[in-house]
């Protein structure tokens, strides 16, 4: 089954659910949930976008339409030996917050978005770009996926990095503007306004849900 959606500039783009994957980036308790190490940093934007509710609806509709649902958590062994001895930037924040340690509650995917049979867990994410340290590209190509739909954390970091690589690798990239969150409203809005339209087709979750209905 093919469906279409429109946008302000350019021709209609067709979406074939059988060649589409929803990629959920770091929907883990350390970001999503009260008590999570990094939740206070993203809670304001999460509340603004209502991202968990929107993402849950997207996932339900995507599964019903026959699209592939993928989860891309980031995890580290205790002690963060996978990282350099002197991490900086966003990864320093992860280390300082003792976040995303493998086999802990904080690293687990939030209950509201527990993977179901048929969903795919992308393993090996240790940095910002989901393509960089995982077999995401191999899995997408082996399944004949040509369109990726992105949501998650952070708007201007891992989601944006994955968006750029997806674009460079020849995928059609859709970014869900109300299924992402950053550490400030300013950073979030700036990425959506200036960066996302350059490397993806941004849309609200309701638009995507309507397109695959």
C-alpha positions as CSV (number, residue, x, y, z in Angstrom):
1,X,0.0,0.0,0.0
2,X,1.3,3.4,-0.9
3,X,0.3,6.7,0.8
4,X,1.3,10.2,0.1
5,X,1.7,13.4,2.1
6,X,2.2,17.0,1.0
7,X,4.5,19.8,2.1
8,X,4.8,23.4,1.3
9,X,7.5,23.2,-1.4
10,X,8.1,20.5,-4.0
11,X,6.2,17.5,-5.3
12,X,4.2,15.0,-3.3
13,X,6.4,12.3,-1.7
14,X,5.1,8.7,-1.6
15,X,5.5,6.6,1.5
16,X,5.5,2.8,1.1
17,X,5.3,1.4,4.7
18,X,7.1,-1.8,3.5
19,X,10.2,0.3,2.8
20,X,9.9,2.7,5.8
21,X,11.5,2.4,9.2
22,X,10.7,4.5,12.3
23,X,14.0,4.8,14.2
24,X,13.6,5.7,17.9
25,X,16.8,7.2,19.3
26,X,17.6,6.9,23.0
27,X,14.1,6.6,24.4
28,X,15.7,5.4,27.7
29,X,14.8,6.1,31.3
30,X,17.9,8.3,31.9
31,X,16.3,10.7,29.4
32,X,12.6,10.0,29.5
33,X,11.7,9.3,33.1
34,X,11.5,11.0,36.5
35,X,14.7,9.9,38.3
36,X,16.7,9.5,35.1
37,X,20.2,11.0,35.3
38,X,19.6,13.4,32.4
39,X,15.8,13.8,32.6
40,X,15.9,17.2,34.3
41,X,17.9,18.6,31.4
42,X,15.3,17.6,28.8
43,X,12.0,17.7,30.7
44,X,11.0,21.2,29.7
45,X,11.2,20.4,26.0
46,X,9.6,17.0,26.5
47,X,6.6,18.7,28.2
48,X,6.5,21.3,25.4
49,X,6.4,18.7,22.6
50,X,4.5,15.9,24.5
51,X,7.0,13.7,22.7
52,X,6.3,10.4,24.5
53,X,2.6,10.5,23.8
54,X,3.2,11.5,20.2
55,X,5.8,8.8,19.7
56,X,3.6,6.1,21.1
57,X,0.9,7.1,18.6
58,X,3.4,7.1,15.8
59,X,4.7,3.7,16.7
60,X,1.2,2.2,17.0
61,X,0.3,3.5,13.5
62,X,3.6,2.5,12.0
63,X,3.2,-1.1,13.2
64,X,-0.4,-1.2,12.0
65,X,0.6,0.1,8.5
66,X,3.4,-2.5,8.2
67,X,6.4,-0.2,8.7
68,X,9.5,-1.4,10.6
69,X,10.0,-0.1,14.1
70,X,13.6,0.2,15.3
71,X,15.1,1.2,18.7
72,X,18.6,2.7,19.0
73,X,19.6,3.0,22.6
74,X,23.0,4.1,23.7
75,X,24.8,2.0,26.4
76,X,28.2,1.8,28.0
77,X,29.9,-0.7,30.2
78,X,30.4,0.4,33.8
79,X,33.4,2.6,33.9
80,X,32.9,3.9,30.3
81,X,36.0,2.2,29.0
82,X,34.6,2.5,25.4
83,X,35.2,6.2,25.6
84,X,38.4,8.2,25.7
85,X,40.1,8.8,29.0
86,X,39.1,12.5,28.8
87,X,35.6,12.7,27.3
88,X,34.3,16.2,26.5
89,X,31.1,17.8,25.3
90,X,27.8,15.8,25.5
91,X,29.6,12.5,26.3
92,X,31.3,14.1,29.3
93,X,27.8,14.9,30.6
94,X,26.9,11.3,30.2
95,X,29.9,10.1,32.2
96,X,29.5,12.8,34.9
97,X,25.9,11.8,35.3
98,X,26.7,8.1,35.3
99,X,24.0,7.7,32.6
100,X,23.2,4.8,30.2
101,X,25.2,2.1,32.0
102,X,24.4,-1.3,30.5
103,X,21.8,-3.5,32.3
104,X,20.6,-0.6,34.6
105,X,17.2,0.9,34.9
106,X,18.5,4.2,33.4
107,X,19.7,2.5,30.2
108,X,16.4,0.6,29.7
109,X,13.9,1.7,27.1
110,X,11.0,3.5,28.7
111,X,8.0,1.2,29.6
112,X,5.5,3.2,27.4
113,X,7.6,2.2,24.3
114,X,8.6,-1.3,25.1
115,X,9.6,-3.1,21.9
116,X,7.2,-5.7,20.6
117,X,7.7,-8.8,18.6
118,X,9.0,-7.9,15.1
119,X,10.6,-4.6,16.3
120,X,14.4,-4.4,15.8
121,X,16.9,-3.4,18.5
122,X,20.0,-1.6,17.1
123,X,23.0,-2.5,19.2
124,X,26.4,-0.9,19.6
125,X,25.5,2.8,19.7
126,X,28.3,4.5,21.7
127,X,28.4,7.9,20.1
128,X,26.1,10.5,18.6
129,X,25.4,9.3,15.0
130,X,23.4,6.1,15.1
131,X,25.0,5.0,11.8
132,X,28.5,5.4,13.0
133,X,29.1,2.5,15.4
134,X,26.2,0.2,14.6
135,X,24.9,-2.1,11.9
136,X,21.9,0.2,11.2
137,X,22.8,0.8,7.6
138,X,23.3,-2.9,6.9
139,X,20.0,-3.8,8.5
140,X,18.1,-1.0,6.6
141,X,19.6,-2.0,3.3
142,X,19.1,-5.7,3.8
143,X,15.4,-5.1,4.5
144,X,15.0,-2.8,1.5
145,X,14.3,0.3,3.7
146,X,14.5,3.6,1.7
147,X,12.8,6.0,4.1
148,X,13.7,6.5,7.8
149,X,11.6,8.4,10.2
150,X,13.4,9.8,13.2
151,X,12.4,10.7,16.8
152,X,14.3,10.9,20.1
153,X,17.1,12.6,21.9
154,X,18.6,15.1,21.5
155,X,17.0,17.2,18.8
156,X,20.3,18.9,18.0
157,X,22.6,16.1,18.8
158,X,22.0,12.4,18.1
159,X,18.8,12.9,16.1
160,X,20.4,15.6,14.0
161,X,23.6,13.5,13.5
162,X,21.6,10.5,12.4
163,X,19.5,12.7,10.1
164,X,22.6,14.1,8.4
165,X,24.1,10.7,7.9
166,X,20.8,9.2,6.6
167,X,20.6,12.1,4.1
168,X,24.2,11.5,3.0
169,X,23.7,7.8,2.7
170,X,20.8,8.3,0.3
171,X,17.8,7.6,2.5
172,X,14.6,9.7,2.4
173,X,14.7,11.2,5.9
174,X,11.6,12.3,7.8
175,X,12.1,14.1,11.2
176,X,9.2,14.2,13.6
177,X,9.2,17.7,15.1
178,X,7.1,16.9,18.2
179,X,8.8,13.5,18.9
180,X,12.2,15.1,19.8
181,X,13.6,17.0,22.7
182,X,16.8,18.9,23.6
183,X,18.3,20.4,26.7
184,X,16.8,23.8,26.0
185,X,13.9,25.2,24.0
186,X,16.3,27.5,22.2
187,X,18.5,24.7,21.0
188,X,15.5,22.6,20.1
189,X,13.8,25.4,18.1
190,X,17.0,26.4,16.4
191,X,17.6,22.9,15.1
192,X,14.0,22.5,13.8
193,X,14.0,25.9,12.2
194,X,17.5,26.0,10.5
195,X,19.0,22.5,10.3
196,X,16.2,19.9,9.9
197,X,14.8,21.4,6.6
198,X,18.2,21.1,5.0
199,X,18.6,17.4,5.6
200,X,15.1,16.0,6.0
201,X,11.4,16.5,5.6
202,X,10.2,17.7,9.0
203,X,6.6,17.0,10.0
204,X,4.5,16.8,13.1
205,X,3.5,13.4,14.3
206,X,-0.1,14.0,13.3
207,X,0.9,14.6,9.7
208,X,2.8,11.3,9.6
209,X,0.0,9.4,11.3
210,X,-2.4,10.8,8.7
211,X,-0.1,9.9,5.9
212,X,0.1,6.2,6.9
213,X,-3.5,5.9,8.0
